[in-house]
Amino acid sequence: MESKSFWQSGHKPTLFGSFLYFDISFMIWGLIGPLSVVIAQDYPMDPVQKAQLVALPVLGGSILRLLLGFLSDYIGPKLTAQLGMIVTLVPLYLGWQWVQSLDQLYVVALLLGIAGASFAAALPLASQWYPKEHQGLAMGIAGAGNSGTVLATLFANRLAQSFGSWEVVFGIAMIPIVIVFIYFSIFAKNSPERPAPKKLSQYASVLSQRDAWVFCAFYCVTFGGFVGLANYLTIFFNTQYGLSAVHAADITTICVIAGSFFRPVGGYLADKIGGTRMLMYLYTGAGAMLLCVSFLPPLPVVVVLLFAGMMCLGAGNGSVFQLVPQRFGNEIGLVTGIVGAAGGLGGYALPLILGNLYQSAGSYTPGFIVLGIIAFCSLVLLVVMQTRWRGSWLRSAALGESARQAG
């Protein structure tokens, strides 16, 4: 039977709703990163404290993704997403009206993780509408909502400067989340092919499988690298190159755009040439770029390097999730939450690596060297796992695709 094209299959309003939910949630999740330089004017922080502040939303998102992944499986991704948007309003209000100390700001930063946990509902909602041959592109389009980080880096500091207050930015951010909630509630739908809820024994079964942890490691590097850098680069440009808060966030925006908009490209190309092959190219590129950044070249050069590195990491996100549905198609909601949580942990660790090594060494060189080595270690792991997967599910998936194209 002839398969449908991507645009003939699936449910476009749901795909768009998933993208919007993910996009606005990522904007909110990424607010602290660019604002950290402005906030430091009110609450002076050392390099480690700054790193901790921008890392806390990522840690919160990592933890809460497991909860949202569980809820997506049991009550459906649409209702889970709606609950997520409602709860997201809480830290936004607290950041706007409640914060009076750095400790209270840490609490708000951690609670912003609920926005980052959107991953565990948005991607299954979109994915479950599409057949396996279109999974990479569908999840890439929905996942391109990480472009919301661009909105945060581009507008957060400008709004803070315009209103003379960084707190008001949290209040303004409540407006788009309400608008998206209305659209999402009206137009998004759960797929009729949504898998039945899993038993607890099935959860344990997934966690006992080595491949689940391997995907966690891969996503920890690609997504963790992207979101960690997106949150930390404003601090990096401000500290290393002496840029103002707005200018540093603008340069960060350029780099974030690469990672955001190449995620669907990574998913699409992974559909064409295979996720493992695509990831090999991307880990190589990301590792090389990060090692080059460790030399701390002039600003125009480092921007080009980080643009290319973020492009590889963003495309890597799409490539990882081209592979995940092939291996765990029936447990996609749960595995999405687990793998997404691992990605969040990577994003939490990255600012801490850069901040701690900068404070101890007085330079960003050691931190970027460590990040580059981690990317190359992921490449080695991928090469090893690919040889094993070819004898099992990866070979079966390739044969199924060949038969589909022949038919």
C-alpha positions as CSV (number, residue, x, y, z in Angstrom):
1,M,0.0,0.0,0.0
2,E,1.4,3.4,-1.0
3,S,2.2,5.5,2.0
4,K,1.0,9.1,2.4
5,S,3.3,12.0,2.2
6,F,4.1,13.8,5.4
7,W,1.6,16.6,4.9
8,Q,-1.1,14.1,4.0
9,S,-0.7,12.1,7.2
10,G,-1.0,13.2,10.8
11,H,-3.0,16.1,12.2
12,K,-1.6,19.6,11.3
13,P,-3.4,21.6,14.0
14,T,-2.1,19.3,16.7
15,L,1.4,19.5,15.2
16,F,1.2,23.3,15.2
17,G,-0.2,23.3,18.7
18,S,2.6,21.1,20.0
19,F,5.1,23.4,18.4
20,L,3.5,26.5,20.0
21,Y,3.3,24.9,23.4
22,F,6.9,23.8,23.2
23,D,8.0,27.2,21.8
24,I,6.4,29.4,24.5
25,S,7.5,27.0,27.2
26,F,11.1,27.1,26.0
27,M,10.9,30.9,26.0
28,I,9.8,30.8,29.6
29,W,12.3,28.1,30.5
30,G,15.1,30.2,29.1
31,L,14.3,33.6,30.7
32,I,16.8,33.3,33.5
33,G,19.8,32.8,31.1
34,P,19.8,36.2,29.4
35,L,18.4,38.0,32.5
36,S,21.1,36.7,34.7
37,V,23.5,39.5,33.7
38,V,20.8,42.1,34.6
39,I,19.8,40.3,37.8
40,A,23.5,40.3,38.9
41,Q,23.2,44.1,39.2
42,D,20.7,43.7,42.0
43,Y,22.1,40.5,43.5
44,P,25.9,40.3,43.0
45,M,27.1,36.8,42.2
46,D,30.4,35.0,41.7
47,P,30.8,32.8,38.6
48,V,29.6,29.6,40.3
49,Q,26.5,31.3,41.7
50,K,25.7,32.7,38.2
51,A,26.1,29.2,36.8
52,Q,23.9,27.7,39.5
53,L,21.1,30.3,38.8
54,V,21.0,29.6,35.0
55,A,21.3,25.8,35.6
56,L,18.4,25.5,38.1
57,P,15.6,25.8,35.6
58,V,17.2,23.0,33.6
59,L,17.4,20.8,36.7
60,G,13.8,21.4,37.5
61,G,12.8,20.6,33.9
62,S,14.9,17.4,34.0
63,I,13.1,16.2,37.2
64,L,9.6,17.2,36.1
65,R,9.9,15.6,32.7
66,L,9.7,12.2,34.3
67,L,6.4,13.3,35.9
68,L,5.0,14.7,32.7
69,G,6.1,11.7,30.8
70,F,4.2,9.5,33.2
71,L,1.1,11.7,33.0
72,S,1.3,11.8,29.2
73,D,1.1,8.0,29.2
74,Y,-1.8,7.8,31.7
75,I,-4.1,10.8,31.1
76,G,-2.9,11.7,27.6
77,P,-0.4,14.3,26.3
78,K,-3.1,17.0,25.6
79,L,-4.4,17.2,29.2
80,T,-0.8,16.9,30.5
81,A,0.2,19.9,28.4
82,Q,-2.8,21.9,29.6
83,L,-1.9,21.2,33.2
84,G,1.7,22.1,32.5
85,M,0.8,25.5,31.0
86,I,-1.5,26.3,34.0
87,V,1.2,25.4,36.5
88,T,3.8,27.4,34.6
89,L,1.9,30.6,35.5
90,V,2.9,30.1,39.2
91,P,6.7,30.7,38.9
92,L,6.1,33.5,36.5
93,Y,3.8,35.3,39.0
94,L,6.3,34.6,41.8
95,G,9.2,36.0,39.7
96,W,7.1,39.1,39.0
97,Q,5.7,39.8,42.4
98,W,7.4,37.8,45.1
99,V,11.2,37.7,44.7
100,Q,13.1,39.7,47.3
101,S,16.3,37.8,47.6
102,L,18.7,35.5,45.7
103,D,17.4,32.5,47.6
104,Q,13.9,33.2,46.5
105,L,15.1,33.7,43.0
106,Y,16.7,30.2,43.1
107,V,13.2,28.9,44.1
108,V,11.6,30.6,41.1
109,A,14.4,29.3,38.8
110,L,13.8,25.7,39.9
111,L,10.1,26.0,39.5
112,L,10.5,27.3,35.9
113,G,11.5,23.7,35.2
114,I,7.8,22.9,34.6
115,A,8.1,24.8,31.3
116,G,11.1,22.8,30.3
117,A,9.2,19.6,31.1
118,S,6.8,20.5,28.2
119,F,9.0,18.2,26.1
120,A,7.5,15.1,27.6
121,A,4.0,16.1,26.5
122,A,4.5,18.1,23.3
123,L,6.6,15.5,21.4
124,P,4.4,12.4,22.1
125,L,1.3,14.4,21.2
126,A,2.7,15.2,17.8
127,S,4.6,11.9,17.3
128,Q,1.5,9.7,17.9
129,W,-0.2,11.1,14.9
130,Y,2.5,10.1,12.4
131,P,3.8,6.8,10.9
132,K,7.4,5.7,11.6
133,E,8.7,7.0,8.2
134,H,7.7,10.5,9.2
135,Q,8.6,10.4,12.9
136,G,11.9,12.3,12.4
137,L,10.3,15.3,10.7
138,A,7.2,15.4,12.9
139,M,9.2,15.3,16.1
140,G,11.7,17.7,14.5
141,I,9.0,20.3,13.8
142,A,7.4,20.0,17.2
143,G,10.8,20.0,18.8
144,A,11.8,23.1,16.9
145,G,9.8,24.8,19.6
146,N,13.1,25.1,21.3
147,S,13.3,28.2,19.1
148,G,11.5,29.8,22.0
149,T,14.9,30.3,23.5
150,V,15.5,32.9,20.8
151,L,12.5,34.9,22.0
152,A,14.0,34.9,25.5
153,T,17.5,36.0,24.4
154,L,16.2,38.5,22.0
155,F,13.6,40.3,24.1
156,A,14.1,39.6,27.8
157,N,16.9,42.0,28.4
158,R,15.3,44.6,26.1
159,L,12.1,44.5,28.0
160,A,14.0,44.7,31.3
161,Q,15.9,47.7,30.1
162,S,12.7,49.3,28.7
163,F,10.7,48.9,31.9
164,G,13.6,49.5,34.2
165,S,12.8,46.2,35.9
166,W,13.7,42.5,35.2
167,E,10.8,41.4,37.4
168,V,8.2,42.7,35.0
169,V,9.5,40.4,32.3
170,F,8.1,37.5,34.2
171,G,4.7,39.2,34.3
172,I,4.7,39.9,30.6
173,A,5.6,36.3,29.8
174,M,2.3,35.2,31.3
175,I,0.4,36.7,28.3
176,P,1.7,34.4,25.5
177,I,1.3,31.3,27.6
178,V,-2.4,32.1,28.1
179,I,-2.9,32.7,24.4
180,V,-1.3,29.4,23.5
181,F,-3.3,27.6,26.1
182,I,-6.5,28.9,24.4
183,Y,-5.4,27.8,20.9
184,F,-4.1,24.4,22.2
185,S,-7.3,23.7,24.1
186,I,-9.5,24.3,21.0
187,F,-7.4,22.7,18.2
188,A,-5.0,20.1,19.6
189,K,-6.2,16.5,19.9
190,N,-4.9,13.2,21.2
191,S,-4.2,10.7,18.5
192,P,-6.8,7.9,18.1
193,E,-3.7,5.6,17.9
194,R,-2.4,6.7,21.3
195,P,-1.0,3.6,23.1
196,A,-2.9,2.3,26.2
197,P,-1.3,3.2,29.5
198,K,1.5,1.0,30.6
199,K,1.7,-1.0,33.8
200,L,4.4,-0.2,36.3
201,S,6.2,-3.5,35.4
202,Q,6.5,-2.2,31.9
203,Y,8.1,1.0,33.2
204,A,10.7,-1.1,35.0
205,S,11.2,-3.1,31.9
206,V,12.1,-0.1,29.8
207,L,14.5,1.2,32.5
208,S,16.2,-2.2,32.6
209,Q,17.0,-2.0,28.8
210,R,20.5,-0.8,28.0
211,D,19.4,1.1,24.8
212,A,17.2,3.4,26.9
213,W,20.3,4.5,28.8
214,V,22.3,4.8,25.7
215,F,19.7,7.2,24.2
216,C,19.9,9.1,27.5
217,A,23.6,9.5,27.1
218,F,23.3,10.7,23.5
219,Y,20.6,13.2,24.3
220,C,22.4,14.4,27.4
221,V,25.1,15.7,25.0
222,T,23.0,17.0,22.2
223,F,20.1,18.6,24.0
224,G,22.1,19.2,27.2
225,G,24.7,21.0,25.1
226,F,22.2,23.1,23.3
227,V,20.1,24.2,26.3
228,G,23.1,24.6,28.6
229,L,24.9,26.8,26.1
230,A,21.7,28.7,25.4
231,N,21.4,29.6,29.1
232,Y,25.0,30.3,29.7
233,L,26.3,32.1,26.6
234,T,25.0,35.5,27.7
235,I,27.2,35.2,30.8
236,F,30.1,34.0,28.6
237,F,30.0,36.9,26.2
238,N,29.5,39.4,29.0
239,T,32.4,38.1,31.0
240,Q,34.9,37.1,28.3
241,Y,34.3,39.8,25.7
242,G,32.9,42.6,28.0
243,L,29.6,42.9,26.1
244,S,26.6,44.7,27.6
245,A,23.6,42.6,28.8
246,V,21.6,43.4,25.7
247,H,24.5,42.9,23.2
248,A,25.6,39.7,24.9
249,A,22.0,38.3,24.6
250,D,21.8,39.4,21.0
251,I,25.0,37.5,20.1
252,T,23.6,34.5,22.1
253,T,20.5,34.7,19.9
254,I,22.5,34.2,16.8
255,C,24.0,31.0,18.2
256,V,20.7,29.8,19.5
257,I,19.0,30.3,16.2
258,A,21.3,27.7,14.7
259,G,20.5,25.0,17.2
260,S,16.7,25.8,17.2
261,F,16.1,25.8,13.5
262,F,18.3,22.9,12.5
263,R,16.5,20.5,14.8
264,P,13.9,19.6,12.2
265,V,16.6,19.5,9.6
266,G,18.4,16.9,11.7
267,G,15.2,14.9,11.9
268,Y,14.6,15.1,8.2
269,L,18.1,14.2,7.2
270,A,18.1,11.3,9.7
271,D,15.0,10.0,8.0
272,K,16.9,10.1,4.7
273,I,20.4,8.8,5.6
274,G,19.8,7.2,9.0
275,G,19.9,8.5,12.5
276,T,23.1,6.9,13.5
277,R,25.1,8.1,10.4
278,M,23.7,11.6,10.9
279,L,24.7,11.6,14.6
280,M,28.2,10.6,13.7
281,Y,28.7,13.7,11.5
282,L,27.1,15.9,14.1
283,Y,29.1,14.7,17.2
284,T,32.2,15.1,15.1
285,G,31.3,18.7,14.2
286,A,30.2,19.7,17.6
287,G,33.3,18.3,19.3
288,A,35.6,20.0,16.8
289,M,33.8,23.4,17.2
290,L,33.9,23.3,21.0
291,L,37.6,22.5,21.0
292,C,38.2,25.4,18.7
293,V,36.2,27.7,21.0
294,S,38.5,26.7,23.9
295,F,41.2,28.8,22.2
296,L,39.0,31.9,22.9
297,P,39.5,33.5,19.5
298,P,38.2,37.0,18.6
299,L,34.5,37.6,19.0
300,P,33.6,37.3,15.3
301,V,35.4,34.0,15.0
302,V,33.9,32.5,18.3
303,V,30.4,33.5,17.1
304,V,30.9,31.5,13.9
305,L,32.3,28.5,15.8
306,L,29.5,28.5,18.3
307,F,26.9,29.0,15.6
308,A,28.3,25.8,13.8
309,G,28.5,23.9,17.1
310,M,25.0,24.8,18.2
311,M,23.8,23.9,14.7
312,C,25.3,20.4,15.2
313,L,23.8,20.0,18.6
314,G,20.3,21.2,17.5
315,A,20.3,18.8,14.5
316,G,21.5,16.1,16.8
317,N,18.4,16.5,18.9
318,G,16.2,15.8,15.9
319,S,18.4,12.8,14.9
320,V,18.3,11.2,18.4
321,F,14.5,11.4,18.3
322,Q,14.4,9.9,14.8
323,L,15.9,6.8,16.4
324,V,13.9,6.6,19.6
325,P,10.5,5.8,18.1
326,Q,12.0,3.0,16.0
327,R,13.4,1.3,19.1
328,F,10.6,2.2,21.6
329,G,7.5,2.9,19.5
330,N,5.1,1.5,22.0
331,E,6.6,3.2,25.0
332,I,7.3,6.6,23.3
333,G,5.6,8.7,26.0
334,L,7.6,7.1,28.8
335,V,10.9,7.0,26.9
336,T,10.5,10.6,25.8
337,G,10.2,11.6,29.4
338,I,13.3,9.6,30.5
339,V,15.5,10.6,27.6
340,G,14.3,14.2,27.9
341,A,15.2,14.2,31.6
342,A,18.7,13.0,30.8
343,G,19.0,15.9,28.3
344,G,18.0,18.2,31.0
345,L,20.6,16.8,33.3
346,G,23.2,17.5,30.6
347,G,21.9,21.1,30.4
348,Y,22.2,21.5,34.1
349,A,25.8,20.2,34.2
350,L,27.1,22.3,31.4
351,P,26.9,25.7,33.1
352,L,28.3,24.3,36.3
353,I,31.3,22.9,34.3
354,L,32.0,26.2,32.7
355,G,31.3,28.3,35.8
356,N,33.4,26.1,38.2
357,L,36.3,25.7,35.9
358,Y,36.3,29.5,35.1
359,Q,36.3,30.3,38.8
360,S,39.2,27.9,39.5
361,A,41.3,28.5,36.4
362,G,40.4,32.1,35.6
363,S,39.7,31.0,32.0
364,Y,37.0,29.4,29.9
365,T,39.5,27.3,28.0
366,P,39.4,24.2,30.3
367,G,35.6,24.1,30.3
368,F,35.3,24.1,26.5
369,I,38.0,21.5,26.3
370,V,36.0,19.2,28.6
371,L,32.8,19.8,26.5
372,G,34.6,18.9,23.3
373,I,36.0,15.7,24.8
374,I,32.5,14.7,26.0
375,A,31.2,15.2,22.4
376,F,33.9,12.9,21.0
377,C,33.2,10.3,23.7
378,S,29.6,10.2,22.5
379,L,30.9,9.6,19.0
380,V,32.9,6.6,20.2
381,L,29.8,5.2,22.1
382,L,27.7,5.7,19.0
383,V,30.1,3.7,16.8
384,V,30.1,0.8,19.3
385,M,26.3,0.7,19.6
386,Q,25.7,1.0,15.9
387,T,27.5,-2.3,15.3
388,R,25.2,-4.0,17.8
389,W,22.0,-2.4,16.6
390,R,22.6,-3.4,13.0
391,G,22.1,-7.0,14.1
392,S,18.7,-6.2,15.7
393,W,16.2,-3.4,15.6
394,L,18.2,-1.0,13.4
395,R,18.4,-3.6,10.6
396,S,14.7,-4.4,10.9
397,A,13.8,-0.7,10.7
398,A,16.0,-0.3,7.6
399,L,14.5,-3.4,5.9
400,G,11.0,-2.0,6.7
401,E,11.8,1.3,5.1
402,S,13.2,-0.4,2.0
403,A,10.1,-2.5,1.6
404,R,7.9,0.6,2.0
405,Q,9.8,2.5,-0.7
406,A,9.6,-0.5,-3.0
407,G,5.9,-0.8,-2.5
